[in-house]
């Protein structure tokens, strides 16, 4: 069986971490993304050829030069990086894929999150029925935004060609979130037909210094009644800051958009992002908010792999905790642990680690924590609860297969987890529903029937995405979904993803 390993492509950030410019499409090709994606297959994976599949329908796919390609074919990760074939989506309908992308959860298993990013960013032909309106690409951009992956989404739309009415609004929103809207505003000012949004035209007119046109557009929009109340009021303040009454509170809009968010900021009433969709957390990473807000935003983004663990570590270690409780407890714990590791003080590490590890798992940051500390912890002579915690940290790290045996206990649970890390979980050691299901999945040698028809019909991307969603949504006791998802992922070569997902089900979901 071919294996598809998972790697964290990351950019090193010095502490203190500074705001970074979003990566452009060309930057992505030269300097891979600061998110977790999948490594290439040892050999490119290909769906069955048409002649080998009885009754399979393989649609005709137009081949065209790159500069004539449809926007839906845009991707940041070439086949040499993903190992996925160019006809990944060709056998599926656009509507089906859009429906699947709309179901991506807000807090997926980290291993499956890495797979989602791989699929969303893969360079591949558009679905055969894709039109010129870029519906497939816009669905992928929407999924990336939901995860808080604004930088890759921005690079993707820039590669596809944002000077297009079908894509401009996505480009504009993403640029606003990252604080890089100058180019988009210049484009809209020169070509107003790129967007039918009056609020965007007004904002960009003023932003580029064309106040007279912006004011005239505002008067037209208010006369037509096309602006909602928050936009009308905030744009008036933006055009004429002297109208802002210091004694008047601007209540947050019921539905927030990137432009409204930036208008509140311009009016001197910036909004906290913690209760807004995850994509807004990126705005707090510009170095304009306090450290607490920046750390909280970084944690939200790190949970979905949209921010590398090293960036979060830079914020945790930027300065001494300013208070106690909440995020500051994690800041203090990480700083104390880092110092104890630096001092090679196994006793201190053993005292700090168990509670800190419990908190990091509870906050959805267990895998990020393991990425940062697993190697260092594996070199220390830990005992008791400290060793048990370090064992779990090792199992959730990138080097789980080599690190876990060094720290494992010799009980049934420890032996089962080590066996799973090595790809051979022992069914005789499985005592609970998720363990039994995982052992069954790793004993299977073919894709699950739930997904076999898709693979036979050449709908590879759809089959992988469906299996990932099934596994991601499975509760610890939903054995059939665990078996189906893991079996298919392994059958198509996603061995590393399957192992990591299974370990995460046991350690993060089931809590064994």
Secondary structure as the mmCIF struct_conf table of DSSP 4:
data_model
#
loop_
_struct_conf.conf_type_id
_struct_conf.id
_struct_conf.beg_label_comp_id
_struct_conf.beg_label_asym_id
_struct_conf.beg_label_seq_id
_struct_conf.end_label_comp_id
_struct_conf.end_label_asym_id
_struct_conf.end_label_seq_id
STRN STRN1 UNK A 6 UNK A 8
HELX_LH_PP_P HELX_LH_PP_P1 UNK A 14 UNK A 14
BEND BEND1 UNK A 15 UNK A 16
HELX_LH_PP_P HELX_LH_PP_P2 UNK A 17 UNK A 17
HELX_LH_PP_P HELX_LH_PP_P3 UNK A 21 UNK A 24
HELX_RH_AL_P HELX_RH_AL_P1 UNK A 25 UNK A 30
BEND BEND2 UNK A 31 UNK A 31
BEND BEND3 UNK A 34 UNK A 35
STRN STRN2 UNK A 36 UNK A 38
HELX_LH_PP_P HELX_LH_PP_P4 UNK A 39 UNK A 41
BEND BEND4 UNK A 42 UNK A 43
STRN STRN3 UNK A 45 UNK A 45
HELX_LH_PP_P HELX_LH_PP_P5 UNK A 47 UNK A 49
HELX_RH_3T_P HELX_RH_3T_P1 UNK A 50 UNK A 52
BEND BEND5 UNK A 53 UNK A 53
TURN_TY1_P TURN_TY1_P1 UNK A 54 UNK A 55
HELX_RH_3T_P HELX_RH_3T_P2 UNK A 66 UNK A 68
HELX_RH_3T_P HELX_RH_3T_P3 UNK A 71 UNK A 73
BEND BEND6 UNK A 76 UNK A 76
STRN STRN4 UNK A 77 UNK A 77
HELX_RH_AL_P HELX_RH_AL_P2 UNK A 79 UNK A 82
STRN STRN5 UNK A 84 UNK A 84
TURN_TY1_P TURN_TY1_P2 UNK A 86 UNK A 91
BEND BEND7 UNK A 92 UNK A 92
HELX_RH_AL_P HELX_RH_AL_P3 UNK A 94 UNK A 102
TURN_TY1_P TURN_TY1_P3 UNK A 103 UNK A 103
BEND BEND8 UNK A 106 UNK A 107
HELX_RH_AL_P HELX_RH_AL_P4 UNK A 110 UNK A 121
STRN STRN6 UNK A 122 UNK A 122
HELX_LH_PP_P HELX_LH_PP_P6 UNK A 125 UNK A 127
TURN_TY1_P TURN_TY1_P4 UNK A 128 UNK A 129
TURN_TY1_P TURN_TY1_P5 UNK A 132 UNK A 133
HELX_RH_AL_P HELX_RH_AL_P5 UNK A 135 UNK A 147
TURN_TY1_P TURN_TY1_P6 UNK A 148 UNK A 148
HELX_RH_AL_P HELX_RH_AL_P6 UNK A 150 UNK A 160
BEND BEND9 UNK A 162 UNK A 164
TURN_TY1_P TURN_TY1_P7 UNK A 165 UNK A 167
HELX_RH_AL_P HELX_RH_AL_P7 UNK A 168 UNK A 178
TURN_TY1_P TURN_TY1_P8 UNK A 179 UNK A 179
HELX_RH_AL_P HELX_RH_AL_P8 UNK A 182 UNK A 190
HELX_RH_3T_P HELX_RH_3T_P4 UNK A 192 UNK A 194
HELX_RH_AL_P HELX_RH_AL_P9 UNK A 198 UNK A 207
TURN_TY1_P TURN_TY1_P9 UNK A 208 UNK A 209
HELX_RH_AL_P HELX_RH_AL_P10 UNK A 211 UNK A 224
TURN_TY1_P TURN_TY1_P10 UNK A 225 UNK A 225
BEND BEND10 UNK A 227 UNK A 227
HELX_RH_AL_P HELX_RH_AL_P11 UNK A 229 UNK A 239
HELX_RH_3T_P HELX_RH_3T_P5 UNK A 241 UNK A 243
TURN_TY1_P TURN_TY1_P11 UNK A 246 UNK A 247
HELX_LH_PP_P HELX_LH_PP_P7 UNK A 251 UNK A 253
BEND BEND11 UNK A 254 UNK A 255
HELX_RH_AL_P HELX_RH_AL_P12 UNK A 258 UNK A 266
TURN_TY1_P TURN_TY1_P12 UNK A 267 UNK A 268
HELX_LH_PP_P HELX_LH_PP_P8 UNK A 270 UNK A 272
BEND BEND12 UNK A 273 UNK A 273
TURN_TY1_P TURN_TY1_P13 UNK A 274 UNK A 275
BEND BEND13 UNK A 276 UNK A 276
HELX_RH_3T_P HELX_RH_3T_P6 UNK A 278 UNK A 286
BEND BEND14 UNK A 287 UNK A 287
BEND BEND15 UNK A 289 UNK A 289
HELX_RH_AL_P HELX_RH_AL_P13 UNK A 291 UNK A 303
TURN_TY1_P TURN_TY1_P14 UNK A 304 UNK A 305
BEND BEND16 UNK A 306 UNK A 307
HELX_RH_AL_P HELX_RH_AL_P14 UNK A 309 UNK A 316
TURN_TY1_P TURN_TY1_P15 UNK A 317 UNK A 317
BEND BEND17 UNK A 318 UNK A 319
BEND BEND18 UNK A 322 UNK A 325
TURN_TY1_P TURN_TY1_P16 UNK A 326 UNK A 326
HELX_RH_AL_P HELX_RH_AL_P15 UNK A 327 UNK A 342
TURN_TY1_P TURN_TY1_P17 UNK A 343 UNK A 344
HELX_RH_AL_P HELX_RH_AL_P16 UNK A 346 UNK A 362
TURN_TY1_P TURN_TY1_P18 UNK A 363 UNK A 364
HELX_RH_AL_P HELX_RH_AL_P17 UNK A 366 UNK A 378
TURN_TY1_P TURN_TY1_P19 UNK A 379 UNK A 379
BEND BEND19 UNK A 380 UNK A 380
HELX_RH_AL_P HELX_RH_AL_P18 UNK A 384 UNK A 395
TURN_TY1_P TURN_TY1_P20 UNK A 396 UNK A 396
BEND BEND20 UNK A 397 UNK A 397
TURN_TY1_P TURN_TY1_P21 UNK A 398 UNK A 399
HELX_RH_AL_P HELX_RH_AL_P19 UNK A 400 UNK A 407
BEND BEND21 UNK A 410 UNK A 411
HELX_RH_AL_P HELX_RH_AL_P20 UNK A 412 UNK A 421
TURN_TY1_P TURN_TY1_P22 UNK A 422 UNK A 423
HELX_RH_3T_P HELX_RH_3T_P7 UNK A 427 UNK A 429
BEND BEND22 UNK A 432 UNK A 432
HELX_RH_AL_P HELX_RH_AL_P21 UNK A 433 UNK A 443
BEND BEND23 UNK A 446 UNK A 446
HELX_RH_AL_P HELX_RH_AL_P22 UNK A 449 UNK A 456
TURN_TY1_P TURN_TY1_P23 UNK A 457 UNK A 458
HELX_RH_AL_P HELX_RH_AL_P23 UNK A 460 UNK A 472
TURN_TY1_P TURN_TY1_P24 UNK A 473 UNK A 473
TURN_TY1_P TURN_TY1_P25 UNK A 476 UNK A 477
HELX_RH_AL_P HELX_RH_AL_P24 UNK A 479 UNK A 491
TURN_TY1_P TURN_TY1_P26 UNK A 492 UNK A 493
HELX_RH_AL_P HELX_RH_AL_P25 UNK A 495 UNK A 504
HELX_RH_PI_P HELX_RH_PI_P1 UNK A 505 UNK A 509
BEND BEND24 UNK A 510 UNK A 510
#
